[in-house]
Amino acid sequence: MENENLKDKSLELPEKAYKILSRAQKGEDITVRDDQYEFPSLLDSVKICRQKGFRFRLIDSGNLDRFQLEWLAGAGADVYTSDEVRKNLSEFDLVNRACKKGGAIFGYFFHGSFEPDEEQDSISFFDLLEMGRTGIYLYCTNRVREREIAQLNELAYACKKGGGWLVYYHNGTLEHSFEELGRNGAWIHITDLSIRESENAALVLDELKFLLSVGLNLVLHLENEMDFSLLRDVIRAGALVLFKSSLFDYKSPFRELEKEVKRKKLDFRAYYLYTTFLP
């Protein structure tokens, strides 16, 4: 009956609006930019999507004002934004409150520097700490800028206190100093290169097992082939492994490891929007 009613309304709706409403009615997780659809269509789609038990991830491009974001968040939309789009700390608190009310999350990707006065009109490190304490999920990477482990520890602790997480995309080898991140519930994403760069696989495995034992949540993005026994040990130690779909053919023994990994579902809060790339 609901589908029939939606079809009846299709003549009254623009094509794009009908498309997203149909997706929501069908029942699936939805990820869209806020400038792809009109606000009323977004709001109706969020409500339908959440009623059916799926996530609605809204990518903030700056097209909507704070009040519209609050409406969508309150209806259950997960809001994802960054310092490249929004830098008003007072807005974040209000939108985050709306997210909590709607059973959603507010995710913030920070591209800037942790150091003061390096960039004008930017979110400061102390702002990030405050955001973490309010339960905002913080995401960052060291691809462009080095990240000091002491500052990452502070952020992870602030996020833990606020009930959120720090998710860190790490380009480089595993460090023993990640221990404190683990104790504060942080998530770290690495690629197989982080392991293969080491000359001693046994030492890397021991380090990985130690970090996992103290609570570090580790996600390994497998982009190239690894030694089978090493990868098996990594998986059995507790790391979550994301396989590149085209890496192995159907006869490969690695397929069994892939099936084993798929039994563990990665929490949607543990990555920024997509699992298919590392920022």
Order of alpha helices (4+ residues) and beta strands (2+ residues): alpha-alpha-beta-alpha-beta-alpha-beta-alpha-beta-alpha-beta-alpha-beta-alpha-beta-alpha-alpha-beta-alpha-beta-alpha
